[in-house]
Amino acid sequence: MGGWKRFELTKSSDPSSSVKERLLSSMAWATLKWTQRLVYPNDYRTFQSFAVQTDTALPLTSASSSAYMTTIMIGTLQTPFVVQIDTGSSDLWVEGTECTACHGPHHYNVSQSRSAYLDGTPNLLTYGDGSFVGYLVKDNVSFGGLSIKQQYFTNVVDADNSEAATFSILKYDGLMGLALNNLTQSTAVVDPGGVSTKNTVIQSLVKQGSLSSPVFTVFLNPQGSTFSPSHQGELTIGITDASKYRGSLSWLDVDVIPYISPEKFHWALSVTSLQAGGTILDLSVTPTYAIVDCGTTLIHVDSNTLNNTIIPSLGVNSTFRSSWNLWMVDCVAAWRSAPPLIFYLKGLPFPLAPSDYILPASADNRTCYVGITSSDTVPTWLLGDVFLYRWYSAFDVQLGRVGLAQSVAPPTPLNQSWTAGSVSGSTRAEWSAHHLLLASILYLLAWWAS
C-alpha cells in the first residue's frame, strides 16, 4: 500500500515588478481566460477502480502572490517545467522550443524525447483578447513520485503580445488545468483554453488507478515564511491534509451553470446570498454562480454588487484607481470599520475578515486595495486566491463536489513593520479573530438550522 507525499508551492517573486504590475497582470489573465466561448467535441469520462499506489503533495511557489506554481517533469529527459496550477481551466500546456515569443525558463523539445508521440492536431488556446497557438503531443509526465504515461498536452509554438507579456512578468513555463472537466457530449462551454478532448492530469491518474482517492486539495499560504521560506502553498493529490485546516470540510455539490453548459465542467457553486455589514444581498431569485479558481488572484463579482453593496459597506472613503482597476482605501481606517464579508454558497456562510480582503498596496501599509474586482464580461463570479487564503479547498473529481474548511494559513502579511501611530499588528489580528468568531457562529447556526 502506498503512502502520500506533499508538494509544496512556492512564490517566484520578481523584485523588479511592482504590486500594481503583478495585480494588473493577474487581472488581465483572469479576464482573458474567462471571456471566450468554446465548443468541445465528444469526450466520455470513465473512472476505473481506485488501486492504491501512491498519493502525493506538490510544493507550490507563487509569483508574488499573483500565481501559484509547481514543477512537473516531461519526457525521457525529465525536463522540468514550472507550471501554474489552475482549477479554472482544463488544459495542460507548456512552451515549446519553436516559440520565440515565449519567455519562460524552460521549453519543450518534442524531438529530444523518445517517449513523445506527435499527434500534431493544432490547438488554439484562446483567452479572450489573447491567445497561444500550439499542437497536441503525448508524452510521459511526472511530478512528486506520480507518473502519467502518454499524457496529452499542448506544445505552444507562438503567443501574441498580451500573453507573452503576462508570462514574462509571472515567469513560468506553462499551465496545468485542474477543472472538473466532466463533459459527456458535444457542447458549448465558457472555458479558458483550447479544444480539450483529453483528460486532465488528475483524471489520467484516476484512470490509471494511481490514487487512493479521486481527490486533490489546494492550500495557499500568503505568508510562506511562517512555515518555511519556501512553503507558500501545497497541492495534495489523492488525499486531504487535516493539518492544513480547522474543523471539518463542508462538501458542496458542484452546480451546472445552465448558460455555460448542460454538463458539470467547472468547480462552480451557487451563491445564494452575500452579506456585507447590515446589507444582505439575496441572490437566490436570479441564480448567481461562483467558480472556485486558484488560477485567479482576486475575487471577481459583477460591478453592481461591488460598487453598490461591497464598497459602501466599508464605512470609509474609497477611491477608484482606474489604472489599477481597483478600489483604494486607507488601511487602518478600513481594517477598523469594514465588516466581515460573508459569501453564502449553497446556503452555507463562508466569511472573510476585513484583513482578508483589504490588502496593503504600499510599503508603509497606509494605502490598501480591496481584493475584489469586477468585470461584467466575465459570466460568473470567481473565488480566487483572496478567498482561498482563508478557505482550504478540496476537489472530488468522481462525485463532483468541492470541500471547504477554514485554512490554518496566517493572515496576508504586512509589507513591513507598522509605523508609530498606526494600529499594531496584534490589534489587527484581534479584529480578524473577532470577525471570524462572529462569522463562525453564523456558520454553526446555519448548519444547525439545516
ABEGO torsion letter per residue (X at the ends): XBBBBBBBBBBBBBAABBAAAAAAAAAAAAAAAAABBBBBBBBBBBBBBBBBABBBBBBBBBBGGABBBBBBBBEAAGBBBBBBBBAABABBBBBBAABAABABABBBBAAABAABBBAGBBBBBBBEABBBBBBBBBBBBBBGGBBBBGBBBBBBABBBAAAAAAAAAAGBAEBBBABAGBBABBBBBBBBEBBBABBBAAAAAAAAGABABBBBBBBBBABAAAABAABAEBBBBGBBBAAABBEBBBBBBBBBBAAABABBABBBBBBABBBBEABBBBAAABBBBBBBBAABABBBBBAAAAAAAAAAAAGBBBBBBAAAGBBBBBAAAAAAABBBBBBBBGGBBBBBBAAAABBBABAAGABBBBABBBBAABABBBBBAAAAAABBBBBBAAAGBBBBBBBABBBBBBABBBBBGBBBAAAAAAAAAAAAAAAAAAAAAAAAAX
